Every structure is written in C-alpha cells, then in structure tokens.
C-alpha cells in the first residue's frame, strides 16, 4: 500500500482558515449564550471551539514527520476522542442544583456541541460544522 505523504501536511492558509472558522462558529453560539447571561458565554465558547479545532489539527497534522516511519501508526481520532470525554468535566462545572431545580444543562450541552463543532472545523468538515451551528442556534433561540 502506497501512502501519499501530502495527506499529512496542511498549508498555513488552510490552517488559518480552519482556526478563524472555529472562532467565528464558536463565537456565534457563545454570543447567544451571552445574550441570555449564562455562565459560559462568548469567550468560553470561542475558547472551547478553538481548542478543539487545534487539538484535531495537531492530531491529524502535528506528527507528520513520523508518518513515513516503519513502525509508526497514526490515528488522527485519538486526540479528538479525548476532547469528547474531557469536555464533560468542563460542562459538569456549569451544572448547578438548587433544591429540586437544576440549571446549566443547556450551557453544558452547548459547550459539548461547540467542542464537536471545533473538531469538525479542525478536520476540514466545514459543511457539517456550519450546519450544526445553525441547528444549535435554532434550538437555543426557539
């Protein structure tokens, strides 16, 4: 099996586009949360989306110099999987229980989905990321 070495490289322009798109999409969701004066707002959502995008970019392209080594197996999904489980801890911190009422569940869910949007953008899955961002906004505004 012949592996194309170009698949493990990304241009600075494409990397910059992915980072900027992550900031924009995370910011859009965060802005809605900010309007409602929720615990995690504009900056938090941008940071989660941006961090997720960077982690998946690192996972896919950060180890490219080792791709041609004989005993190296690259699995771009490994770091991304850690984001999915790790974001649960951040989301759990936004959930508050007071008596019989629970608040912060929607904010926790929005942080989780913004992490997924960041992973999608970082992997270059723009259409899916934009479509999910629109669906998130519709669900949060309605």
C-alpha positions as CSV (number, residue, x, y, z in Angstrom):
1,X,0.0,0.0,0.0
2,X,1.4,3.3,-1.1
3,X,0.7,6.3,1.2
4,X,0.6,9.8,-0.2
5,X,2.8,11.9,2.1
6,X,0.9,15.1,1.2
7,X,-2.1,13.9,3.1
8,X,-0.2,14.6,6.4
9,X,0.5,18.2,5.5
10,X,-1.6,21.4,5.6
11,X,-0.8,24.8,4.3
12,X,-0.6,27.8,6.6
13,X,-3.6,29.3,4.7
14,X,-5.8,26.3,5.2
15,X,-4.7,26.1,8.9
16,X,-5.5,29.8,9.4
17,X,-8.9,29.4,7.7
18,X,-9.8,26.5,10.0
19,X,-8.8,28.4,13.1
20,X,-10.7,31.5,12.0
21,X,-13.9,29.5,11.2
22,X,-13.7,27.8,14.6
23,X,-13.5,31.3,16.3
24,X,-16.5,32.5,14.3
25,X,-18.7,29.5,14.8
26,X,-17.9,29.2,18.5
27,X,-18.4,32.9,18.9
28,X,-21.8,32.8,17.2
29,X,-23.1,30.1,19.7
30,X,-21.3,31.9,22.6
31,X,-23.0,35.2,21.6
32,X,-26.4,33.6,22.0
33,X,-25.4,32.3,25.5
34,X,-24.0,35.8,26.3
35,X,-27.3,37.4,25.4
36,X,-29.0,35.2,28.0
37,X,-26.4,36.0,30.6
38,X,-25.4,32.3,31.1
39,X,-22.4,31.1,33.0
40,X,-20.4,30.2,29.8
41,X,-20.7,32.9,27.2
42,X,-19.0,34.4,24.2
43,X,-15.3,33.9,25.2
44,X,-15.8,30.5,26.8
45,X,-17.5,29.1,23.7
46,X,-14.8,30.5,21.4
47,X,-12.1,29.0,23.6
48,X,-13.7,25.6,23.6
49,X,-14.2,25.6,19.8
50,X,-10.8,27.0,19.1
51,X,-9.1,24.5,21.4
52,X,-11.0,21.6,19.9
53,X,-10.0,22.7,16.4
54,X,-6.4,23.0,17.4
55,X,-6.3,19.5,19.0
56,X,-7.7,17.8,15.9
57,X,-5.3,19.8,13.7
58,X,-2.5,18.6,15.9
59,X,-3.8,15.1,15.8
60,X,-4.0,15.0,12.1
61,X,-1.0,17.1,11.0
62,X,1.2,17.6,14.1
63,X,3.0,14.3,13.8
64,X,3.5,14.3,10.0
65,X,7.3,13.9,10.3
66,X,6.7,10.4,11.8
67,X,4.2,9.3,9.1
68,X,6.8,7.5,7.0
69,X,8.5,5.7,9.9
70,X,8.1,1.9,9.5
71,X,6.7,1.1,12.9
72,X,4.5,4.2,13.4
73,X,0.7,4.1,13.1
74,X,-1.0,7.4,13.0
75,X,-4.6,7.6,14.3
76,X,-6.0,11.1,14.0
77,X,-9.0,10.2,16.1
78,X,-7.1,9.5,19.3
79,X,-6.7,13.1,20.5
80,X,-10.2,14.0,19.2
81,X,-11.7,11.3,21.4
82,X,-10.0,12.8,24.4
83,X,-11.7,16.1,23.7
84,X,-15.1,14.4,23.7
85,X,-14.6,12.8,27.1
86,X,-12.7,15.8,28.6
87,X,-15.3,18.4,27.7
88,X,-17.7,16.6,30.0
89,X,-15.7,17.9,33.0
90,X,-16.0,21.5,31.8
91,X,-19.7,21.1,31.2
92,X,-20.3,19.5,34.5
93,X,-18.9,22.6,36.2
94,X,-21.7,24.7,34.7
95,X,-24.5,22.5,36.1
96,X,-25.9,23.7,39.4
97,X,-28.5,22.0,41.6
98,X,-30.5,24.1,44.0
99,X,-33.1,22.2,45.9
100,X,-35.2,20.3,43.3
101,X,-34.2,22.6,40.4
102,X,-31.3,22.1,38.1
103,X,-29.8,24.8,35.9
104,X,-26.9,24.9,33.5
105,X,-27.8,21.8,31.5
106,X,-28.3,23.8,28.2
107,X,-25.0,25.6,28.7
108,X,-23.2,22.3,29.4
109,X,-24.7,20.9,26.2
110,X,-23.8,24.0,24.2
111,X,-20.2,23.6,25.4
112,X,-20.2,20.0,24.4
113,X,-21.6,20.7,20.9
114,X,-19.2,23.6,20.4
115,X,-16.3,21.2,21.1
116,X,-17.7,19.0,18.4
117,X,-18.0,21.9,16.0
118,X,-14.4,22.8,16.7
119,X,-13.3,19.2,16.0
120,X,-15.3,19.2,12.7
121,X,-13.8,22.5,11.6
122,X,-10.3,21.4,12.5
123,X,-10.8,18.3,10.4
124,X,-12.0,20.4,7.5
125,X,-15.6,19.2,7.7
126,X,-16.9,22.8,7.2
127,X,-20.4,21.9,5.9
128,X,-21.2,19.7,8.9
129,X,-19.8,22.3,11.3
130,X,-21.8,25.2,9.8
131,X,-25.0,23.0,9.6
132,X,-24.7,22.0,13.2
133,X,-24.0,25.7,14.2
134,X,-27.3,26.7,12.5
135,X,-29.2,23.9,14.2
136,X,-27.7,24.8,17.6
137,X,-28.8,28.5,17.1
138,X,-32.3,27.4,16.1
139,X,-32.6,25.2,19.1
140,X,-31.2,27.8,21.5
141,X,-33.3,30.7,20.2
142,X,-36.5,28.7,19.9
